[in-house]
Every structure is written in C-alpha cells, then in structure tokens.
Amino acid sequence: MTTMVKRTSLYPLHRTLGARMTEFGGFEMPLSYSGIIEEHRVVRSAAGIFDLSHMGEFELRGNAALAMLEHTLTNSAGHLADGQAQYTLMCAEDGGTHDDLILYR
C-alpha cells in the first residue's frame, strides 16, 4: 500500500530556496537549506519562517470548554487573557502525552 505524502502551500518556495526535504507527519517538509551556520546568519540578519501549515487546529466553545481544557492540559487555561497564548501538553488517559500544543485565547 502506497501512502501519498502531502505538501503544504509553501512547498514550491521551499524547493526554490533549495530545501532538503523529508517526510514528517505525512507531509514533505524542509529539513535544512544551505546549512545550519548560514541559516542562522540569515535569520539573525534578515528573517526566517517556520512552516506550521502541516499542523492541526481546532476550536473549543461552550460552557464545558474550560473544564475540558483544565482536565486535559498540563497548564491552567483559565488565566489566559484574550490574545494570549501558552505552550502546553495534552495528556492521555493513561498518563502519557498525546501531543504538545499552543493554546490561544
């Protein structure tokens, strides 16, 4: 069985910029460009981007949303003001971790 690897909308730009690509999470993503030293220099002197378009997004609403987040995440979600974000982990029922995520309010 052949699995189709997906590509983000930035894939053509990654290729134009000479990215060395690899499969990650079902997507063909850039692993590196010209090398770590040169990439560091460019980011420090100009700009850099990180293609997050392969990552999922979901929105929670309703009276039970905060309670579900407080039960599931390692950080408290209740103290976030509108426009704030925090890095956190989503816990699994067995005590492990489903994934890391950024929670926005």
N, C-alpha and C positions, 0 to 999 in steps of 0.2 A: 504494500500500500504506500503510495507516494503522498506526502503531505506538502501542500502548497505553502511556501514561505511568503508572508505578506510583506509589503513595502509601505513605508509612510510617505506622505506627500513631499517630504524633504529628501527622499531617496535620490532623485536626479541631482540635487545640489551636492549631496554627499559624494556622489560619483564624480561630478565636475571638479570638486575640490580634492580629488584623489584619495578618498577614504578607502581604507582596507576594511571590508565588510565581514560581518559574522552573523550567525543566526542567534537570536536572543528572544526567548518567549514567543516564538513563532513568527518573528519579524527579522528581516535582514537589516541589521543596524551597523553603524560605523564603529569600528574598534579603535582605529587610530588614523591619523592623517600623515603628516610629514615626520613625525617622531615627537616624543614627549618634550624634549627641550625646546624645539621650535614651536610646538603647540602652546607651551607655557609662555614663551616670549610673545606670541601673537595675542594671547588672551590678556596678558599684562599691558601690552602697548596699544591694543585696539579693542577687540571684543571676541567673545566666544558664545556659542549656543550649545545647548544640550537638547537633543530631540526627545521629547517626552510623549510624542503623539501615539506611541505604541501602548501607553499605559491606560488603564481603565479609569472611568469616572462615574460616580453615582451620587445621587442627591437624596437626602432623607428629609421628610417633612412629617408633621403631625405631632400629636400630644405625646407619643411614646418615643419620639426620635432621640431626645436627650438621654432618657433612661437606657435605651438600647446602646447608645454610644458609651455611656458610663459603665455599662456591664461588659462591653466588648473590647474597649481600647485600654491601653496601659496608662494613658494620661487623662486627666479630667478635661472634659469638653465644655463644662458649664461655665468656666471662667473666661472663655474667649469672647471678645467684643466683635461686633460686625467689622469685617475687613481683616481680622487677624487670622493667623494660621499657626499650626504646630505640627511637628513631626511626631508620629506615634506608631504603635504596633497594634495590629488586630489579633486578638487572642483566639485560639482554637479551644473547643470544649475540653480537649484532653490536656490543656495547659501549655501546649505548644503555640507557635505563631503561624497564623495564616499568611501574613504579609506585613510589610511596613507601608506606611501611607502618610500623606499630608492632609490634615483635616483643616478645612476652611470654613469660616462662618461668615 
